[in-house]
Structure formats: structure tokens, C-alpha cells
Amino acid sequence: MTGNDSSISQVAQSGLVVTVPEAEPAVRAWRDRLDPSVPSGMPAHVTVLFPFLPESRFDGDTLAAIADVIGRHKAFEARFEGCGRFPGVLYLAPEPAAPFRALTEAVVDRWPETPPFGGQFAEIVPHLTIAQGQDDTILDEAEAGLRDGLPIVTRVASVDLMVHDGSRWRQRASFALG
């Protein structure tokens, strides 16, 4: 989850993510060094929506509503063949990006009080963060080091609800795509 992940240590924050375990062999060493969300337990992922609802809102009805929204979308395959950048950030860009955007838009349509990254950015850019808060020299090094591990292919079949307990991210629930 990029958009100032280093400050996401508040208790009860949540996010919806697509974990990408297939990426771990290629990205883990870089993320361990360069992504501040790793020490708090966030796996390699593409963010669907962050921040999402506070943990106190996750009752049975809300979890059922999330499952309904996510379940309306079909499972799909995504490939990560290259990198992209935001200022100080290196990420892997998923193709196709449209299904990730559609998931984000559907969740925001249902919970409009939860704009992606708090409304900081005008465009939804699906991405798997490798490094953040780094200068271009470090990002160049990481990007060069990732090339041999690409492409990465994953089947996106679920979205995980992650909740921060004050020190670590933990999976609260997982929702299957249709």
C-alpha cells in the first residue's frame, strides 16, 4: 500500500489488497530493504483500497457486503512484466490493470467515504510496491535487479481484508472473486 505506507501504524486501520505470493521470490530482498510496510507484516500485494473502513465497522453485515461487492468480479490472470515509478517509489505494474481499477471503483462506489489513499491522487494506478522513500539511484539499482525475475504471473481469485493492530498487519478476512 503506497501513499505513505511508513505512517500506517495507527491501530485499526484497514485496507483491501490482492496478495501476490508468486512475486515474493523476485521482490522479497528488495522489499525487505526498501519498503517500510514489510517489517509490519504486509506481503507483496496490489492495493485495491487503502485506507478502508475502521476495524470497528467490520460486523457480519459489512463483511457480507464486502463479499458481495468483490464476488461480482470475475477471477483473472495478471502479469508483472515491468516497473513504474512515482516520486521516490518503484513498483511493478500489473497487466491488465483494468480489473484492479474495477475492484477499487466498485468498493468506493459502495463506500464513498473511503476514497483511494484518502483522495490524495486523481488517478487509480494499480501497483505492487517494491521501494518507497528512496532516491533515484537506489530505485535504478532495484529496477535493474528485478529484471531477471520478470515476468511474474498470478491468478487473482480473492481480495484480502488487512487490519493493522498497532504494530503488524494481519489478514482479517478473504473474499473470493466470482
Sequence and secondary structure as in RCSB ss.txt:
>XXXX:A:sequence
MTGNDSSISQVAQSGLVVTVPEAEPAVRAWRDRLDPSVPSGMPAHVTVLFPFLPESRFDGDTLAAIADVIGRHKA
FEARFEGCGRFPGVLYLAPEPAAPFRALTEAVVDRWPETPPFGGQFAEIVPHLTIAQGQDDTILDEAEAGLRDGL
PIVTRVASVDLMVHDGSRWRQRASFALG
>XXXX:A:secstr
  SSGGG   TT EEEEEE GGGHHHHHHHHHHH TTTTTT  SEEEEESS   GGG SHHHHHHHHHHHHTS  
EEEEEEEEEEETTEEEEEEES HHHHHHHHHHHHH TT  GGGGT SS    EEEEES  HHHHHHHHHHHGGG 
 EEEEE EEEEEEE SS EEEEEEEE  
